[in-house]
Amino acid sequence: MNNKTIAQMAGVSLSTVSKIINNYSDVSEETRNRVLEIMRQTGYIPSSSAKSIDNLKKSNLIVVIFAGKQNVDFTHPFFNEVLNSFKKQIGFLGYDLLFLTNQKTGGDGGDYLSRCQSYQVAGCIIVSGQEIEPSIDALDQSDIPCIGVDIKLTGTNSGYIMSDNYNLTSKVVEHFYLMGYRDLGYIGSSASSNISNIREAGYRSAMEALGLSIRPEWFVNGSDFFEQSGYIAMKQILQAETLPRAIFAASDLIAIGAMRAIEEHNLKVPEDIAIIGCDDIEACKYVQPALTTMRQNKEKLGILSALMLYDLINNQSSTSSFVVEPELVIRDSCGNKNGSYGVYTTM
């Protein structure tokens, strides 16, 4: 028994059999299934591939999807670093990456499930965005293994990984409180951003637990997680009658934009308004003053998401989720250069 015999039995060309064995996508599903069924009935397994018949239906492609009508794409340094770590680990495990875009489908993602099926992908990694498309839900609920980054997936063959976005803000509020700051504000991303909303909810809860007043004019949402959004939001806060003593920004880029607005207003960070960001992107070390931030372990997020997806693909684990604990990295922008507390007066 050889490839030529299988081709004759199936009534197809030898090249078609070769394409099916090597997981090419330009073969109709009907033809593929007919050839594979003949292989199954005859017990024929190509020696060159040493794969089972079921595995011949799968490629070694992992799809990467930036979910949402508004998404972070390659431009956000946090997700860029997570994906770099993911790419290295999944590469070691023998997989290649394929990026699906929602641009040609009018921003709604089209039918992600059918597109993944046409490429016969082994699995998917889905990166959180804003205004998540309904087609993401269909993919999540399918039998294609999926791992979400900062997005909760609920499918029976899905999992997700994220930082503890709710509780990380309690560390920020605690730090501000120990510094003697009582008038606190918040700059978030779009009101449609689930991550930003979770962080704001945790921030408000921590403030309420300490008996701190929440001033609505100091809580402003921007349009996204980028610098210009933080700049515009901070400009709005600076129009208030009285100003907050400290601001937590939902991302480092938002914080950097806010710092620029404060400087243009002839105020200083941290002397007039302290700032803490979130993510610990590389730029935090180099802005002036250096930005205090909640560090999310980007390398760990990438490696864990790759290993979790690999286990789902190979039936080594069931649906899973993992929450990575963030860390407060103290730099100059919060006014605490020496790392001690109790040396600043309430303002």
C-alpha positions in Angstrom: 0.0 0.0 0.0 1.3 3.4 -0.9 0.1 7.0 -1.8 -0.5 6.0 -5.4 -2.8 3.1 -4.5 -4.8 5.4 -2.2 -5.1 8.0 -5.0 -6.4 5.3 -7.4 -8.9 4.0 -4.8 -10.2 7.5 -4.1 -10.2 8.6 -7.7 -8.0 11.6 -7.2 -4.5 12.6 -8.3 -1.3 11.6 -6.4 -0.6 15.3 -5.7 -4.0 15.6 -4.0 -3.2 12.7 -1.7 0.2 14.4 -1.0 -1.6 17.7 -0.2 -3.9 16.0 2.3 -1.1 14.2 4.0 0.8 17.5 4.3 -2.2 19.5 5.5 -2.5 21.9 2.6 -5.8 23.8 2.7 -6.6 24.0 -1.0 -8.4 20.6 -1.0 -12.2 20.4 -0.6 -13.5 19.0 2.6 -15.4 16.3 0.8 -12.3 15.1 -1.1 -10.2 15.2 2.1 -12.7 13.2 4.1 -13.1 10.6 1.3 -9.3 10.1 1.1 -8.9 9.9 4.9 -11.8 7.4 5.1 -10.0 5.1 2.6 -6.8 5.4 4.7 -8.7 4.6 7.8 -10.4 1.6 6.3 -7.2 0.2 4.8 -5.1 1.0 7.9 -2.7 3.0 5.8 -0.5 5.6 7.5 2.1 7.4 5.4 5.5 6.6 6.8 6.8 10.1 6.0 4.4 11.7 8.4 3.9 9.0 11.1 0.6 10.6 12.0 -2.7 9.1 12.8 -5.5 9.7 10.4 -7.3 12.0 12.8 -4.2 14.2 13.1 -3.9 14.5 9.4 -6.9 16.8 9.6 -4.9 19.3 11.7 -2.2 21.7 10.7 0.5 23.0 13.0 -0.9 26.5 12.7 -1.9 28.5 15.8 -4.2 31.5 14.9 -3.6 34.8 16.7 -6.7 37.1 16.9 -6.8 40.6 18.2 -10.4 40.6 19.3 -12.7 43.6 19.3 -13.8 46.3 17.0 -11.2 48.4 18.8 -8.1 46.2 19.4 -4.5 46.7 20.6 -2.9 45.1 17.5 0.9 45.2 17.3 1.1 48.8 18.6 0.6 48.2 22.3 3.9 47.3 24.0 2.3 45.2 26.7 0.5 42.7 24.4 3.5 42.9 22.0 5.8 41.6 24.7 3.3 38.9 25.8 3.0 37.7 22.2 6.7 37.7 21.7 7.0 35.4 24.7 4.1 33.2 23.4 5.7 33.0 19.9 9.0 31.7 21.3 7.4 29.1 23.5 4.9 27.9 21.0 7.7 27.7 18.4 9.7 25.4 20.6 6.6 23.2 20.8 6.6 22.9 17.0 3.9 25.4 15.9 3.7 28.3 13.5 1.5 31.5 13.9 -1.2 32.7 11.6 -2.7 36.2 12.2 -6.4 36.8 11.3 -7.6 40.3 10.7 -11.0 41.7 11.1 -10.3 44.7 8.8 -11.6 43.1 5.6 -14.8 42.0 7.3 -15.8 45.5 8.4 -14.4 45.2 11.9 -16.8 42.5 13.1 -14.4 39.6 12.5 -16.6 37.9 10.0 -16.9 34.2 10.8 -13.7 33.4 12.7 -14.8 29.8 13.2 -15.2 29.0 9.5 -11.9 30.8 8.7 -10.1 28.8 11.4 -11.7 25.6 10.1 -10.6 26.4 6.5 -7.0 26.6 7.7 -7.5 23.5 9.8 -5.7 25.3 12.7 -4.6 23.4 15.8 -5.7 26.1 18.1 -6.2 29.9 18.8 -4.9 32.6 21.0 -7.3 35.5 21.4 -6.1 38.8 22.7 -8.6 41.1 24.4 -9.9 44.3 22.8 -12.9 46.5 23.1 -16.4 45.7 21.8 -15.8 42.0 21.3 -17.3 40.6 18.2 -20.1 37.9 18.5 -18.0 35.7 16.2 -15.4 35.3 19.0 -18.2 33.6 21.1 -18.8 31.1 18.3 -15.1 30.3 18.1 -14.9 30.0 21.9 -17.8 27.5 22.0 -16.4 25.4 19.2 -14.1 22.3 19.5 -11.1 24.3 18.4 -8.8 24.8 21.5 -8.6 28.5 22.4 -6.7 30.5 25.1 -7.8 34.1 25.9 -5.3 36.7 27.0 -7.1 39.2 29.3 -10.4 37.8 28.1 -12.5 35.2 29.8 -13.4 32.2 27.6 -16.0 29.7 28.7 -16.0 27.0 26.1 -15.4 23.4 27.0 -12.2 23.4 25.0 -11.1 26.9 26.0 -9.2 28.6 28.8 -7.8 32.0 29.6 -5.0 33.8 31.4 -4.9 37.3 32.9 -3.5 39.4 35.6 -5.6 40.0 38.7 -7.1 43.2 37.3 -9.5 43.7 40.2 -7.2 43.2 43.2 -4.1 44.9 41.6 -5.8 48.3 42.2 -6.1 47.7 45.9 -2.3 47.8 46.0 -2.3 51.1 44.2 -4.9 52.6 46.7 -2.9 51.2 49.6 0.3 52.7 48.4 -1.3 56.1 47.8 -2.9 56.0 51.3 0.4 55.1 53.0 1.9 58.0 51.2 -0.7 60.3 52.8 -2.7 60.9 49.6 -6.4 61.0 50.1 -7.8 62.8 47.0 -7.5 60.1 44.4 -8.5 60.0 40.7 -8.6 57.4 37.9 -8.2 57.5 34.2 -9.5 54.5 32.3 -9.8 53.3 28.7 -13.1 53.3 26.8 -16.2 52.7 28.9 -16.6 49.5 26.7 -13.3 48.1 27.9 -13.9 45.2 30.3 -10.4 45.3 31.6 -10.5 49.0 32.4 -13.9 48.7 34.0 -12.7 45.8 36.2 -9.7 48.0 37.3 -11.9 50.9 38.1 -14.3 48.8 40.1 -11.5 47.4 42.2 -10.1 50.9 42.6 -13.4 52.3 43.8 -13.9 49.3 46.2 -10.5 49.8 47.8 -11.1 53.5 48.2 -14.5 52.9 49.8 -12.9 50.3 52.2 -10.6 53.1 53.4 -13.4 55.6 53.7 -12.1 57.8 50.9 -14.5 60.0 49.0 -15.0 59.3 45.3 -15.2 62.5 43.2 -16.9 61.8 39.8 -15.0 64.7 38.1 -11.7 62.9 38.9 -12.8 59.6 37.3 -12.6 59.9 33.5 -12.6 57.4 30.7 -10.6 57.9 27.6 -11.0 56.2 24.2 -8.4 53.5 24.4 -5.2 52.5 26.3 -2.8 54.8 24.4 -1.0 58.0 25.3 -3.2 60.6 23.5 -6.3 59.2 25.3 -4.6 59.8 28.7 -3.5 63.3 27.7 -7.1 64.3 26.7 -8.6 62.7 29.9 -6.1 64.4 32.1 -6.9 67.8 30.4 -10.5 67.2 31.4 -9.6 66.5 35.0 -7.4 69.6 35.2 -10.6 71.7 34.5 -12.0 70.7 37.8 -12.4 73.3 40.6 -10.0 71.3 42.8 -7.5 68.7 41.7 -6.7 65.2 42.9 -3.5 64.6 44.7 -2.8 61.3 42.9 -4.0 59.5 39.8 -4.0 55.8 38.8 -4.0 55.2 35.1 -5.3 52.0 33.5 -2.2 51.6 31.4 1.3 53.1 31.4 0.7 54.8 28.1 -2.4 56.5 29.5 -0.2 57.6 32.5 2.5 59.0 30.2 -0.1 61.0 28.3 -1.5 62.3 31.6 2.0 63.4 32.8 2.4 65.4 29.6 -0.9 67.2 30.3 0.1 67.9 33.9 3.4 69.4 32.8 1.7 71.6 30.2 -0.6 72.9 33.0 2.5 74.1 34.8 2.2 71.5 37.5 4.8 68.9 38.5 4.7 65.1 38.9 4.8 64.0 41.7 5.0 67.3 43.7 1.5 68.4 42.6 0.0 65.2 41.3 1.4 61.7 41.8 0.9 59.1 39.0 0.9 55.3 38.9 0.4 53.4 35.7 -0.2 49.7 34.9 1.8 47.1 32.8 5.5 48.2 33.3 6.3 48.7 29.7 10.0 49.5 28.9 9.3 53.3 28.5 8.4 53.5 32.2 12.2 53.6 33.1 12.9 56.4 30.7 10.2 59.0 31.1 10.8 61.9 33.5 10.0 61.3 36.2 10.3 57.5 35.9 6.9 55.9 36.2 5.7 53.9 39.1 3.5 51.1 37.8 1.8 47.8 38.5 4.0 45.3 36.7 2.3 42.4 34.9 4.7 39.6 34.2 4.5 39.6 30.4 7.0 36.8 29.9 5.1 34.5 32.2 1.8 35.4 30.6 3.2 34.5 27.2 4.8 31.2 28.3 1.8 30.0 30.3 -0.6 30.8 27.6 1.5 28.7 25.1 1.8 25.8 27.5 -1.9 25.9 28.3 -2.9 25.9 24.7 -0.5 23.1 23.9 -2.1 21.0 26.7 -5.6 21.7 25.3 -4.5 20.7 21.8 -3.0 17.5 22.9 -5.7 16.6 25.4 -3.3 16.8 28.3 -5.7 19.0 30.3 -9.3 20.2 30.3 -10.5 23.8 30.2 -8.3 25.9 32.4 -7.7 29.4 33.7 -4.8 31.1 35.4 -4.5 34.5 37.2 -1.1 36.1 37.5 -0.4 38.2 40.5 0.9 41.7 39.6 3.7 43.6 41.5 4.0 47.3 42.4 7.2 48.7 41.0 8.0 52.0 42.8 9.8 54.7 40.9 9.8 58.5 41.0 6.3 59.4 39.7 4.5 58.5 43.0 6.8 60.6 45.2 8.3 57.7 47.1 12.0 57.5 46.1 13.2 55.8 49.2 10.4 53.2 49.4 9.4 54.2 53.0 6.0 55.4 54.3 4.8 57.9 56.8 7.1 60.8 55.8 4.6 62.7 53.7 1.7 64.8 55.0 -1.9 64.6 53.8 -2.7 66.9 50.9 
